[in-house]
Amino acid sequence: MGTVPASAQQPEPVFDPAQKQAIEQIIREYLLTNPELLREVIAALGEREKLAAEGRRQTLMQELRPQLERHPDDPVMGNPEGAITIVEFFDYQCGYCKTVKPTLAKILAGNPDVRVVMKEFPILGEASVIAARAALAARQQGKYAALHDALMAFRGRLGEEIILEIAAKAGLDIEKLKADMQAPAIEEAIRRNYQLAEQLEISGTPAFIIGDALAPGAINEEQFAKLIAEARAKL
């Protein structure tokens, strides 16, 4: 069998260097003359990247769903056996978290099949961490909801002394609370929430996960209803 000459194996260039330079110049001049086209290309690329990132997040949420929705150490509001789960990442010093709380309470009252998993996500300073530890420790006295509501109702800057005063008014045994706040499980729960937030690129509060949707910020009643309806339709 004959051998094909090496020169015959390499395709001839379509354009010589001078032609390539001329074409590049034409493209450059066209884009300079029509900058809106470049903006359209950049926008299209941005949208493509956004869709790709959302796809990756959706896949990740499916993988993390047991940790997000069914971890036994997470407090749950509403119907513990509800078919629809809302996951809330929040901070007790977050004004928007306090603003959205009445809306969320209204949603729970009108949707008996909804459960809310409370993800303590203290990102606004040491006082936020202390408040989160206190709230989680209050579960040992069956008073998570009472302390959660009291901390959310407080207006002003939190500190350890104020947090303990609020806890006392909520009916907690303060000495037991302080001891329970040191439990390794409390630290682990908060660490786990930080890790979940990082994986899902959640950097602020509040942030809600409803079904397959991630909704950052203090969303309104209509937005809650829409996302719940979408999640319910997928059951």
C-alpha positions in Angstrom: 0.0 0.0 0.0 1.3 3.4 -0.9 2.1 6.1 1.7 0.3 9.4 1.5 2.9 12.2 1.3 3.1 14.2 4.6 2.3 17.4 2.6 -1.0 15.9 1.4 -2.1 15.1 5.0 -2.2 18.7 6.1 -5.1 20.8 4.8 -4.2 24.0 3.0 -5.1 27.1 5.1 -8.4 28.6 3.8 -7.0 32.2 4.3 -3.5 33.4 4.1 -2.2 35.8 6.9 -3.0 38.9 4.9 -6.6 37.7 4.3 -7.1 36.8 7.9 -5.9 40.2 9.0 -8.3 41.9 6.5 -11.2 39.8 7.8 -10.4 40.6 11.4 -10.3 44.3 10.6 -13.7 44.1 8.9 -15.2 42.4 11.9 -13.6 45.0 14.3 -14.9 47.9 12.2 -18.4 46.3 12.0 -18.6 45.9 15.8 -17.3 49.5 16.3 -20.0 50.7 13.9 -22.7 48.6 15.4 -21.9 48.4 19.2 -25.5 47.3 19.9 -24.6 43.9 18.3 -21.7 43.5 20.8 -24.1 44.3 23.7 -26.5 41.6 22.3 -23.8 39.0 22.2 -22.6 39.9 25.7 -26.2 39.7 27.0 -26.8 36.3 25.3 -23.6 35.0 26.8 -24.6 36.3 30.2 -28.1 34.6 29.9 -26.4 31.3 28.8 -24.1 31.4 31.8 -27.1 32.3 34.1 -29.1 29.3 32.8 -26.0 27.0 33.2 -25.5 28.2 36.8 -29.2 27.7 37.6 -29.0 24.2 36.1 -26.0 23.4 38.3 -27.9 24.8 41.4 -31.0 22.7 40.6 -28.9 19.5 40.4 -27.1 20.5 43.7 -30.4 21.2 45.4 -31.7 17.7 44.5 -28.5 16.2 46.0 -28.8 18.3 49.2 -32.6 18.0 49.6 -32.4 15.6 52.6 -30.1 18.0 54.4 -32.2 21.0 53.4 -35.6 19.6 54.2 -35.3 16.6 56.5 -32.4 16.9 58.9 -33.6 15.9 62.4 -31.7 18.7 64.1 -33.6 21.5 62.3 -36.6 23.2 63.9 -39.8 23.0 61.9 -42.7 25.5 62.0 -46.2 24.8 60.6 -47.3 21.3 59.9 -44.3 18.9 60.6 -45.8 16.4 58.2 -46.6 18.9 55.5 -46.2 17.9 51.9 -44.8 21.3 50.9 -41.5 22.4 52.5 -40.2 25.9 52.7 -36.6 26.2 53.9 -35.7 29.6 55.3 -32.1 30.8 55.9 -32.3 33.8 58.4 -30.5 35.9 61.0 -32.1 37.4 64.1 -30.5 40.8 63.4 -31.8 40.9 59.8 -34.4 43.6 59.3 -35.8 42.0 56.2 -36.2 38.7 58.0 -38.3 40.5 60.6 -40.3 42.2 57.9 -41.2 39.0 56.1 -42.1 37.0 59.2 -45.8 38.2 59.4 -46.2 37.3 55.7 -44.8 33.8 56.3 -47.1 33.4 59.3 -50.1 34.3 57.1 -48.9 31.7 54.5 -48.7 29.0 57.1 -52.1 29.9 58.5 -53.7 29.6 55.0 -51.8 26.5 53.9 -52.1 23.6 56.4 -49.9 21.3 54.1 -46.9 23.6 54.4 -43.9 23.1 56.8 -41.1 25.6 57.3 -37.6 24.3 58.1 -35.7 27.0 60.0 -32.0 27.3 59.0 -30.2 29.4 61.6 -27.8 31.4 59.4 -26.1 34.0 61.7 -24.0 36.2 59.4 -24.5 39.7 61.0 -22.0 39.5 63.9 -21.3 37.7 67.1 -24.7 38.6 68.6 -26.4 36.8 65.7 -24.4 33.7 66.6 -25.3 33.9 70.2 -29.0 34.4 69.3 -28.9 31.4 67.0 -27.3 29.2 69.6 -29.9 30.3 72.2 -32.8 29.5 69.9 -31.5 26.1 69.0 -30.7 25.3 72.6 -34.3 26.4 73.5 -35.5 23.2 71.8 -34.3 21.3 74.8 -37.0 23.1 76.8 -39.6 22.8 74.1 -39.5 26.6 73.5 -37.8 27.1 70.2 -40.9 28.8 68.7 -41.4 31.0 71.7 -37.8 32.3 71.7 -37.7 32.5 67.9 -40.8 34.7 67.9 -39.5 36.9 70.7 -36.2 37.4 69.1 -37.8 38.3 65.8 -40.2 40.7 67.6 -37.3 42.6 69.2 -36.3 45.9 67.7 -32.8 47.1 68.3 -29.3 45.7 68.5 -29.0 42.3 70.2 -26.3 41.4 72.7 -25.8 38.4 75.0 -27.4 40.1 78.0 -30.4 41.2 75.9 -30.8 37.8 74.4 -30.9 36.1 77.8 -33.4 38.7 79.0 -35.6 38.0 76.0 -35.3 34.2 76.7 -36.2 34.7 80.4 -39.4 36.6 79.4 -40.2 33.8 77.0 -40.2 31.4 79.9 -36.9 29.6 79.6 -34.7 28.4 82.4 -31.7 30.6 81.8 -29.1 28.4 83.5 -30.2 25.4 81.6 -30.3 27.4 78.4 -26.7 28.7 78.9 -25.5 25.1 79.5 -27.4 23.8 76.4 -25.9 26.5 74.2 -22.5 24.9 74.6 -23.6 21.6 73.2 -21.5 20.4 70.2 -24.7 19.6 68.3 -25.5 23.4 68.4 -22.2 24.3 66.8 -22.6 21.5 64.3 -26.0 22.7 63.2 -24.8 26.2 62.5 -21.7 24.9 60.7 -23.9 22.7 58.6 -26.1 25.7 57.6 -23.1 27.8 56.7 -21.9 24.9 54.5 -25.3 24.5 52.8 -25.5 28.2 52.1 -22.0 28.3 50.6 -22.8 25.4 48.3 -26.0 27.1 47.1 -24.3 30.5 46.9 -26.6 32.0 49.5 -24.9 35.0 50.9 -27.7 37.1 52.4 -30.8 36.8 54.5 -33.6 36.0 54.2 -33.4 33.3 51.6 -36.1 30.8 50.9 -36.1 27.4 49.1 -39.5 26.3 47.9 -39.6 23.2 45.8 -37.0 23.7 43.1 -36.8 27.5 43.5 -34.4 29.6 45.4 -36.0 33.0 46.3 -33.7 35.5 48.0 -35.0 38.5 50.0 -38.2 39.4 51.7 -40.6 38.0 49.1 -44.3 39.0 49.3 -47.4 36.9 49.8 -48.1 36.6 46.0 -44.6 35.3 45.4 -44.9 32.8 48.2 -48.3 31.6 46.9 -46.9 31.2 43.3 -43.9 29.2 44.4 -46.0 27.0 46.7 -48.5 26.3 43.9 -45.6 25.4 41.6 -44.2 23.0 44.2 -47.6 21.5 44.9 -48.2 20.9 41.2 -45.0 18.7 41.1 -46.2 16.4 43.9 
